[in-house]
Amino acid sequence: MSASSGLKTRLPALLWTGSLLVVLAFLILYPIAILGVGAISQGNPVVDGLAHLKLSMANFADVFANPNVREAAVNSFVSCALGTALALALGLGFSWITVRTDTPFKAVIAAAGMLPLFVPPLVAGIAWTILGSPRSGLINTAFHAMHLPWHVNFYSMPGIVFVLGLYYAPYIYMFTASALRNMDPSFEEAAEVSGSGPLRTALTVTLPLISPAIAAGALLSFVVMVGIYGIPTVLGTPGNISVLTTYIYQLTSWTPPLYNTAAPKVAQRQAPSLSSRGRKALPATVAKLRPANSLCWIRTSAMVMTISTVETAAAVL
């Protein structure tokens, strides 16, 4: 009797949970299944239906034989790998300065460093287009007004790498800052007592201890960069730089859409995504970290400048 009453009590919750699982399965698994079927079959699963499809691996052969696909894949790997390296340097430096030093206004720096998480990638790309356009960008206009022989062009691979690294550094910061706060500082103190300097302690003790957090943040940043569309299309299209996401969009925007050709590229793009507590550490003296502190404020200023540029452009337009 008690078991029956308990089942009746849990039945509405079980039905609600099952309904949610069915909806989620339809919204997530069904599109992935259609994508997989389209990648390994001839014909259009959207137009022709599943009954008239013939299994074939010709789409993958065509994709790997296409030089445009190889160029887009190389561009994606290079931009995302270099962008991840830049994000790793910025995020790790930010986290170490804000967690392990007594630099002033740490809360402001940390808040400004998290601003990219609240700005859509397309908006960030447009903002840096306004700032770094080779002809009418505000940065080049300022250089010309000051009679400086400098010139920047964000419609290039270095421009894409810079914006990607700047935009996705907060992912590295969140992982490494938490690891630095939670690690046991007694290991670093033992190294310093043994005669190791700050740099050697950081390289031989601190970094190995937080290496799982560094690896997790770098992997997440790389996977997100591979799937991003807004920044490469805004900055790469004027410079004729194609990556996998923009090339997939080009294929699906043609008439008729080349879904079967685009499906293997989507599978290729998704490949990367499948793949001790104690006392708080004493903060380092900021006087010894002038270059790093300056770099921290430069990145903060860059993010504030990006937001300000978007707001100004929106007000003008």
Rosetta blueprint (number, residue, H / E / L):
1 M L
2 S H
3 A H
4 S H
5 S H
6 G H
7 L H
8 K H
9 T H
10 R H
11 L H
12 P H
13 A H
14 L H
15 L H
16 W H
17 T H
18 G H
19 S H
20 L H
21 L H
22 V H
23 V H
24 L H
25 A H
26 F H
27 L H
28 I H
29 L H
30 Y H
31 P H
32 I H
33 A H
34 I H
35 L H
36 G H
37 V H
38 G H
39 A H
40 I L
41 S E
42 Q E
43 G L
44 N L
45 P L
46 V L
47 V L
48 D L
49 G L
50 L L
51 A L
52 H L
53 L L
54 K E
55 L E
56 S L
57 M L
58 A H
59 N H
60 F H
61 A H
62 D H
63 V H
64 F H
65 A H
66 N L
67 P H
68 N H
69 V H
70 R H
71 E H
72 A H
73 A H
74 V H
75 N H
76 S H
77 F H
78 V H
79 S H
80 C H
81 A H
82 L H
83 G H
84 T H
85 A H
86 L H
87 A H
88 L H
89 A H
90 L H
91 G H
92 L H
93 G H
94 F H
95 S H
96 W H
97 I H
98 T H
99 V H
100 R H
101 T E
102 D L
103 T L
104 P L
105 F L
106 K H
107 A H
108 V H
109 I H
110 A H
111 A H
112 A H
113 G H
114 M L
115 L H
116 P H
117 L H
118 F H
119 V L
120 P L
121 P H
122 L H
123 V H
124 A H
125 G H
126 I H
127 A H
128 W H
129 T H
130 I H
131 L H
132 G H
133 S L
134 P L
135 R L
136 S L
137 G L
138 L H
139 I H
140 N H
141 T H
142 A H
143 F H
144 H H
145 A H
146 M L
147 H L
148 L L
149 P L
150 W L
151 H L
152 V L
153 N L
154 F L
155 Y L
156 S L
157 M H
158 P H
159 G H
160 I H
161 V H
162 F H
163 V H
164 L H
165 G H
166 L H
167 Y H
168 Y H
169 A H
170 P H
171 Y H
172 I H
173 Y H
174 M H
175 F H
176 T H
177 A H
178 S H
179 A H
180 L H
181 R H
182 N H
183 M L
184 D L
185 P L
186 S H
187 F H
188 E H
189 E H
190 A H
191 A H
192 E H
193 V H
194 S L
195 G L
196 S L
197 G L
198 P H
199 L H
200 R H
201 T H
202 A H
203 L H
204 T H
205 V H
206 T H
207 L H
208 P H
209 L H
210 I L
211 S H
212 P H
213 A H
214 I H
215 A H
216 A H
217 G H
218 A H
219 L H
220 L H
221 S H
222 F H
223 V H
224 V H
225 M H
226 V H
227 G H
228 I L
229 Y L
230 G H
231 I H
232 P H
233 T H
234 V H
235 L H
236 G H
237 T L
238 P L
239 G L
240 N L
241 I L
242 S L
243 V L
244 L H
245 T H
246 T H
247 Y H
248 I H
249 Y H
250 Q H
251 L H
252 T H
253 S H
254 W L
255 T L
256 P L
257 P L
258 L L
259 Y H
260 N H
261 T H
262 A H
263 A H
264 P H
265 K H
266 V H
267 A H
268 Q H
269 R H
270 Q H
271 A H
272 P H
273 S H
274 L H
275 S L
276 S L
277 R L
278 G L
279 R L
280 K L
281 A L
282 L L
283 P L
284 A E
285 T L
286 V H
287 A H
288 K H
289 L H
290 R H
291 P H
292 A H
293 N H
294 S H
295 L H
296 C H
297 W H
298 I H
299 R H
300 T H
301 S H
302 A H
303 M H
304 V H
305 M H
306 T H
307 I H
308 S H
309 T H
310 V H
311 E H
312 T H
313 A H
314 A H
315 A H
316 V H
317 L L
